């Protein structure tokens, strides 16, 4: 009997996933441990492996298609076995099947993507009235009022593409010129949804302070002389924040069902902008790490965030976030709390304004603006 492979859960907040690329074609033999598909969650792109041997009988989710967790995306069975449900539309929701192809996540970075052979087996029949159009084409048609039933598709098998919809759009509908569209990645879409919810539902307030950083720079200079590449100002701020969270535990908590949850571990997330969107990997037990350990682990997490090799564990269980835009020459900024956390610290750049001492002498001091945003339900 054919076994269903369903859209897996890769993170606590994942409600849907996107098929990035199939690494096997329909009809291919599959061994236990073979790479099957790349899935993009709200956190990262992961390669999934089969724990079932057989033949890939049916692919039910196309590349670029986004489906809810638990939806059947493929079926694996014995050679020559008919795929279950070929004559009916693929399952798109509900509870996960009892029989499923398990998946072991593996980071995408550093892996050579396999070239899949063209799928030359006949496609299952479409239900009457079905219009074969890509998800992007459907969204564009809905936005521009184009009737897909009147559009001639030029894609594989007569599929309607975005370009087909654009050609069918009346020119009068584009007073600002021809429109183009950029789809959000899974990370960007989830970030947009969660931060919009946070902005709308969390009563946020902020306080700012300016810190003199001369002592920190002197310490960093000594470490660089001793060790070469050493910690950064951002690492010092993360260490100081972690120590402060021990003394102010409300900032290391969250508001949940009418009460405040306080967490025993201090897990500091560090916001990292990437090409796919903003990721926040976690420094676990940051209050117990010294400056060198924070620097080493932060560099590793930042590198993995940018090359796409973070694991779901490294993106989970943060209790507080530090966001540093000082490296982009930003003096101060308004951060948005990363729910369900109760606070986030926004770091601006070092700036050396001229100041005067008590004798009237002009001094240059390195100063940095720190802005703390808090959930007023937790932090009074």
C-alpha positions, 0 to 999 in steps of 0.5 A: 500500500502506498505511503503518504508523505505529508508537509512536516512541522519544522518549527513551533510556529510553522503552520504551512510550508513551501515546496522549494525543489523536488530532488526526485522525479515521479517513477524514481526509486527511493532508498532509505536516507535519500534526499526527497525534497527541499521544504521552506518553513517560516524559519529555514530551508531544509532538505528532507530524507526518506525513511521508506524505500520504494518508488516515488509514485506521485508528486502532489505538490508542485515546486513553489506551492505552499500547503498547510502542515499535514497536507499530503505532498507525495506518495511512495510505494512498491514498483508497479503499484498504482498511486492511491487517489490518482483520479481525485484531487490531492489532499490539501488539509486536515489531520496528517495521515497515519502512514507517512514518509518520515523526514530527517532535516538536514541543513541545505547549505554546503549541499550540492543540489541534485538534478532531477530527471524530467518527469515523462510519465503521464499526468493524472487526469484533471477534474472537469473545469479545472484551470491549470495555473501557477499559484503566482498566476492565480494571485495576479489574476485575482489582483488584476481581475483577469478571468483565468478561463479566458487565458491561454497558457503557454507553460508546460502542458498548457499551464497558465503562467504569470506572463500569460496573465500579464499579457491578458491584463487590460492596459488601462488597469495599470495607470502607473505602468506595467506592474511586476511582483515579488513573492515573499519567502516563507521567512518574510511572510511569517515575519510580516504576519507575526510582527503585524500581530505584535504591533496590533496586539502588544501594548509596546513602550520604549525607553532610550539611553546613551552609553559611553563606550570608551571602556568597551573599546579599550577592552576590545583593543586589548583582546585584538592585540592578544588574539587577533580577531576578537569580540565586537561591541555587539558581543559586549552588548549581548553579554551585558543584556544577558547579565541584566536579564538575570537581575530583571527576570520580567524582561526574560518572560512573556504574557500568556493567558492572563499571566506572566511566564518567567523562564529559568534559562536566558536564551538571547536571540540575535537578529540577522538580516539575510537575503531570505528575510530576518532570522533570529538564531538563539544563544542558549544560556547566554548569561553563563557564557563569557565574552569569547564564547559569545563572540564565537557562537554568535559568529557561527550562528550569523554565518549559518543564518546567511548561508541557510544552514541553521537548524530548527533547534538553533531558531527556537526557544529565544526569551529575549532579542538583541537587534543591532543596526549600528553596523549599518550606520543607524544611530537609533531605531524602533524595533518590534517585539518578537512575540511571545517575548516581552522585550527587545533591545535595539542597538545603534552605532557608535558615534564620537561627539565632541564633549567638554570636561569640567575645565572646558577641554574638548573631549571625544567620547564614543557613545551608543544609543540603546533603545529598550522596547517592552510589553507593558503587560509584563514590564511596568 
